[in-house]
Amino acid sequence: MSENYVSHADSLGNIHISEEVLAAITAAAALEVDGVYSLAANLGSDIAELLGKKNLTKGIHIQVEDEQVSVILSVLMSYGHTIPDMGKAIQEGVKTAIESMTGMEVGSVNVNVAGIVFDKNNAQ
């Protein structure tokens, strides 16, 4: 993710919001949804973690155009949850969190379910 900033101007000055901040808000909101095991990493964040860099926002892509936010995120879900219901809950949670914390409009939240994690106790 680049060091892009989203600016808001008002009578007192400017407010700059990093895309990293938007990604962190997205991660926190997604992880609150029942059934989300974790965010799914992409190749770049896997390599970064091997080098010792923790990345809370792995698997999240943020794009901002004309003060409208588009989010793409990949998650791992826990076995036993309904994918469409969980996906809808993630979309609503992320949209609400970004809009309430930043005042920006969310155009889309695309959720990719990258895998299912089985609980070892239930698998036996």
N, C-alpha and C positions, 0 to 999 in steps of 0.2 A: 504494500500500500504506500502510495507516495505521500509527501508532506504537503498535501493540498489543504487549503483553508477555505472555509465558507465564511463570507463576511455579511454582517448585518449593520446597517447604519441607522442611527437615530440622532436625536438632537444633542445628545451628550457625547457622541463619538461612535467608534466602530467596535463591533464584537466579532472576533475571529474564532471559528470552530473548526478544529482539525478533523479530517476524515477518520483519524485514529480514535477520536472521541466518539464519533458516531458509531464506529465499529464496536467500541467498548460498551456503549449503551445497548447496541444490538445483542452482543454476547450475553450481557447480564439479563436482558429480557427473555432471550431464548432459553437460557439455562433455568429460569424460573418455571418453565412449563413442565407439568407432570408428564413424564415419558421421555424427556430429552436426557440422554445419558451424558453426552458431551458434544462439543463442536467437532466436526470432522476436519482433519488437516488436509492441506494440499501438499504437493511435493516441496515447495519452498519453505513452508513452516516446519515440515518434517526435518529438513536439513538444518534449519535454524535451531530446532530443539536438540538435535544431536551435537551442535556446537555449544550448547549450554544456554541458549536464549529462550526464555519462556515467552510464549505468545498467546495472550488471552484471546486475541481476535483471529485466531487461525480459522480458515474456512469461511471468512466473511469478505465480501467485496462490496464496497460502497461507491456509488456514482452520484454526483450532484450536478444537476443542470437546472438553471433558472430557479434556484431555491427550492427545487423539488428533489427529494432523496429517493434513489432506487437502491434496494438492498438485495443481494444474493447471498444466501448462507447455506452451508452444508452441515447436517447434524447426524449423529448416531443416536438411534432411539433404543429404548429398552423393550425387550420382547413382551408382548401382551397388550400393547397399546394400538389403537386404531390410527393408521397413518393419516387419513384425511382429517380426522378430528384433531390430532396433534399438530398437523401442518397449519390448520386454520387458527388454532390457539397461538401458535408461534407468530403467524402473520399479524394477528390482532394485538398481541403483546408487544411486538417490536414496533408496530405502527404507533400505538398509544405511547410507548416510552419515548420514542424519538420526538413525536409531536409535542408531548407535554414538557420535555426537558429542553428542547431547542426552539420551539415555535415554528419549525420548518414543516412543510407539507411532505408526506410520504406518498410517492406515486405508486410504488410497487414493492412487495416483499416476496421474493421467490425463494422457496424452501426446497432444498435437495436432501432427500433422505439417503445418505451414503452407505448406511449399514444398520444392522440390528445387533444389539449386544444381549447375549443370553446370561441370565443370572446363574452362577454355578450351582446354587442350592436348588433352583427350580429345574435345571436341566437333567438332574439325576433322577 
